[in-house]
Amino acid sequence: MAESKSKEKFDIKHTFLIGLAFFTTIIIEAIIKIHCNPRTPEAKPI
């Protein structure tokens, strides 16, 4: 019984980490696009 409960907690944590990594990747890609695309007015040279 205790094993299934800890497994459930692990699955929730694991799903959360995957979601967080996916979300972070989208944000990083958006920042890179803004920085690398010269047509966007907010683009700044690094």
N, CA, C and O atoms as CSV, one atom per row, in Angstrom:
chain,resi,resn,atom,element,x,y,z
A,1,MET,N,N,0.839,-1.205,0.000
A,1,MET,CA,C,0.000,0.000,0.000
A,1,MET,C,C,0.881,1.265,0.000
A,1,MET,O,O,0.627,2.207,-0.751
A,2,ALA,N,N,1.897,1.268,0.837
A,2,ALA,CA,C,2.809,2.421,0.913
A,2,ALA,C,C,3.581,2.584,-0.399
A,2,ALA,O,O,3.866,3.700,-0.831
A,3,GLU,N,N,3.910,1.456,-1.019
A,3,GLU,CA,C,4.664,1.492,-2.283
A,3,GLU,C,C,3.870,2.183,-3.387
A,3,GLU,O,O,4.418,3.005,-4.121
A,4,SER,N,N,2.593,1.858,-3.509
A,4,SER,CA,C,1.766,2.463,-4.558
A,4,SER,C,C,1.603,3.974,-4.330
A,4,SER,O,O,1.524,4.750,-5.283
A,5,LYS,N,N,1.554,4.376,-3.058
A,5,LYS,CA,C,1.422,5.799,-2.741
A,5,LYS,C,C,2.686,6.567,-3.140
A,5,LYS,O,O,2.598,7.645,-3.728
A,6,SER,N,N,3.854,6.015,-2.823
A,6,SER,CA,C,5.110,6.678,-3.175
A,6,SER,C,C,5.293,6.697,-4.702
A,6,SER,O,O,5.837,7.650,-5.259
A,7,LYS,N,N,4.828,5.626,-5.368
A,7,LYS,CA,C,4.905,5.573,-6.836
A,7,LYS,C,C,4.042,6.677,-7.441
A,7,LYS,O,O,4.442,7.328,-8.406
A,8,GLU,N,N,2.865,6.882,-6.872
A,8,GLU,CA,C,1.949,7.921,-7.351
A,8,GLU,C,C,2.596,9.301,-7.204
A,8,GLU,O,O,2.530,10.132,-8.110
A,9,LYS,N,N,3.221,9.528,-6.046
A,9,LYS,CA,C,3.915,10.799,-5.799
A,9,LYS,C,C,5.042,10.989,-6.805
A,9,LYS,O,O,5.226,12.087,-7.330
A,10,PHE,N,N,5.790,9.936,-7.075
A,10,PHE,CA,C,6.898,9.995,-8.031
A,10,PHE,C,C,6.384,10.339,-9.425
A,10,PHE,O,O,6.985,11.154,-10.125
A,11,ASP,N,N,5.275,9.721,-9.831
A,11,ASP,CA,C,4.693,9.979,-11.158
A,11,ASP,C,C,4.267,11.442,-11.290
A,11,ASP,O,O,4.496,12.058,-12.331
A,12,ILE,N,N,3.658,11.996,-10.259
A,12,ILE,CA,C,3.219,13.397,-10.274
A,12,ILE,C,C,4.449,14.310,-10.396
A,12,ILE,O,O,4.451,15.258,-11.182
A,13,LYS,N,N,5.480,14.016,-9.617
A,13,LYS,CA,C,6.716,14.807,-9.648
A,13,LYS,C,C,7.366,14.705,-11.026
A,13,LYS,O,O,7.815,15.706,-11.584
A,14,HIS,N,N,7.411,13.494,-11.566
A,14,HIS,CA,C,8.029,13.241,-12.867
A,14,HIS,C,C,7.283,13.997,-13.967
A,14,HIS,O,O,7.907,14.627,-14.821
A,15,THR,N,N,5.960,13.935,-13.948
A,15,THR,CA,C,5.133,14.648,-14.928
A,15,THR,C,C,5.349,16.147,-14.815
A,15,THR,O,O,5.430,16.843,-15.827
A,16,PHE,N,N,5.444,16.647,-13.590
A,16,PHE,CA,C,5.678,18.062,-13.353
A,16,PHE,C,C,7.026,18.484,-13.925
A,16,PHE,O,O,7.129,19.536,-14.556
A,17,LEU,N,N,8.060,17.671,-13.710
A,17,LEU,CA,C,9.398,17.997,-14.217
A,17,LEU,C,C,9.420,18.005,-15.743
A,17,LEU,O,O,10.051,18.872,-16.348
A,18,ILE,N,N,8.734,17.047,-16.371
A,18,ILE,CA,C,8.664,17.005,-17.841
A,18,ILE,C,C,7.955,18.255,-18.353
A,18,ILE,O,O,8.413,18.882,-19.308
A,19,GLY,N,N,6.852,18.615,-17.729
A,19,GLY,CA,C,6.114,19.816,-18.115
A,19,GLY,C,C,6.955,21.071,-17.954
A,19,GLY,O,O,6.931,21.958,-18.808
A,20,LEU,N,N,7.701,21.144,-16.855
A,20,LEU,CA,C,8.560,22.293,-16.596
A,20,LEU,C,C,9.665,22.390,-17.645
A,20,LEU,O,O,9.947,23.475,-18.151
A,21,ALA,N,N,10.286,21.268,-17.969
A,21,ALA,CA,C,11.341,21.249,-18.981
A,21,ALA,C,C,10.791,21.661,-20.345
A,21,ALA,O,O,11.434,22.424,-21.067
A,22,PHE,N,N,9.614,21.166,-20.699
A,22,PHE,CA,C,8.968,21.501,-21.967
A,22,PHE,C,C,8.660,22.992,-22.036
A,22,PHE,O,O,8.917,23.638,-23.052
A,23,PHE,N,N,8.115,23.531,-20.963
A,23,PHE,CA,C,7.762,24.953,-20.864
A,23,PHE,C,C,9.015,25.823,-20.985
A,23,PHE,O,O,9.017,26.821,-21.705
A,24,THR,N,N,10.079,25.436,-20.274
A,24,THR,CA,C,11.350,26.166,-20.318
A,24,THR,C,C,11.923,26.166,-21.732
A,24,THR,O,O,12.415,27.191,-22.205
A,25,THR,N,N,11.860,25.011,-22.413
A,25,THR,CA,C,12.361,24.900,-23.784
A,25,THR,C,C,11.619,25.863,-24.710
A,25,THR,O,O,12.242,26.523,-25.542
A,26,ILE,N,N,10.299,25.948,-24.573
A,26,ILE,CA,C,9.496,26.857,-25.410
A,26,ILE,C,C,9.925,28.303,-25.170
A,26,ILE,O,O,10.078,29.068,-26.122
A,27,ILE,N,N,10.120,28.682,-23.914
A,27,ILE,CA,C,10.534,30.052,-23.574
A,27,ILE,C,C,11.914,30.354,-24.154
A,27,ILE,O,O,12.121,31.416,-24.741
A,28,ILE,N,N,12.865,29.420,-23.995
A,28,ILE,CA,C,14.224,29.615,-24.513
A,28,ILE,C,C,14.188,29.762,-26.033
A,28,ILE,O,O,14.858,30.636,-26.584
A,29,GLU,N,N,13.420,28.925,-26.710
A,29,GLU,CA,C,13.304,29.012,-28.171
A,29,GLU,C,C,12.724,30.352,-28.597
A,29,GLU,O,O,13.188,30.950,-29.568
A,30,ALA,N,N,11.716,30.826,-27.879
A,30,ALA,CA,C,11.117,32.128,-28.189
A,30,ALA,C,C,12.137,33.252,-28.023
A,30,ALA,O,O,12.207,34.154,-28.858
A,31,ILE,N,N,12.931,33.203,-26.949
A,31,ILE,CA,C,13.968,34.219,-26.708
A,31,ILE,C,C,15.014,34.172,-27.822
A,31,ILE,O,O,15.422,35.215,-28.333
A,32,ILE,N,N,15.447,32.968,-28.200
A,32,ILE,CA,C,16.440,32.822,-29.274
A,32,ILE,C,C,15.887,33.392,-30.583
A,32,ILE,O,O,16.600,34.094,-31.300
A,33,LYS,N,N,14.639,33.100,-30.894
A,33,LYS,CA,C,14.016,33.619,-32.125
A,33,LYS,C,C,13.995,35.140,-32.124
A,33,LYS,O,O,14.306,35.768,-33.137
A,34,ILE,N,N,13.629,35.736,-30.992
A,34,ILE,CA,C,13.582,37.201,-30.881
A,34,ILE,C,C,14.989,37.782,-31.060
A,34,ILE,O,O,15.159,38.788,-31.748
A,35,HIS,N,N,15.981,37.164,-30.454
A,35,HIS,CA,C,17.357,37.656,-30.534
A,35,HIS,C,C,17.963,37.457,-31.922
A,35,HIS,O,O,18.730,38.299,-32.390
A,36,CYS,N,N,17.624,36.350,-32.580
A,36,CYS,CA,C,18.281,36.018,-33.850
A,36,CYS,C,C,17.559,36.588,-35.069
A,36,CYS,O,O,18.153,36.696,-36.142
A,37,ASN,N,N,16.292,36.953,-34.919
A,37,ASN,CA,C,15.523,37.461,-36.060
A,37,ASN,C,C,15.703,38.977,-36.159
A,37,ASN,O,O,15.197,39.701,-35.301
A,38,PRO,N,N,16.403,39.475,-37.170
A,38,PRO,CA,C,16.665,40.918,-37.273
A,38,PRO,C,C,15.421,41.737,-37.604
A,38,PRO,O,O,15.421,42.958,-37.446
A,39,ARG,N,N,14.359,41.070,-38.062
A,39,ARG,CA,C,13.136,41.802,-38.440
A,39,ARG,C,C,12.324,42.238,-37.221
A,39,ARG,O,O,11.505,43.151,-37.320
A,40,THR,N,N,12.542,41.602,-36.089
A,40,THR,CA,C,11.791,41.990,-34.892
A,40,THR,C,C,12.413,43.244,-34.292
A,40,THR,O,O,13.630,43.292,-34.108
A,41,PRO,N,N,11.618,44.252,-33.983
A,41,PRO,CA,C,12.160,45.515,-33.455
A,41,PRO,C,C,12.817,45.369,-32.085
A,41,PRO,O,O,13.690,46.166,-31.739
A,42,GLU,N,N,12.412,44.355,-31.287
A,42,GLU,CA,C,12.975,44.181,-29.949
A,42,GLU,C,C,14.270,43.367,-29.956
A,42,GLU,O,O,14.844,43.105,-28.898
A,43,ALA,N,N,14.736,42.964,-31.152
A,43,ALA,CA,C,15.978,42.193,-31.237
A,43,ALA,C,C,17.176,43.066,-30.876
A,43,ALA,O,O,17.328,44.188,-31.360
A,44,LYS,N,N,18.025,42.506,-30.003
A,44,LYS,CA,C,19.228,43.242,-29.591
A,44,LYS,C,C,20.455,42.393,-29.891
A,44,LYS,O,O,20.422,41.182,-29.670
A,45,PRO,N,N,21.521,42.978,-30.381
A,45,PRO,CA,C,22.744,42.195,-30.588
A,45,PRO,C,C,23.347,41.756,-29.257
A,45,PRO,O,O,23.425,42.546,-28.316
A,46,ILE,N,N,23.765,40.517,-29.180
A,46,ILE,CA,C,24.308,39.986,-27.925
A,46,ILE,C,C,25.798,40.346,-27.843
A,46,ILE,O,O,26.464,40.000,-26.868
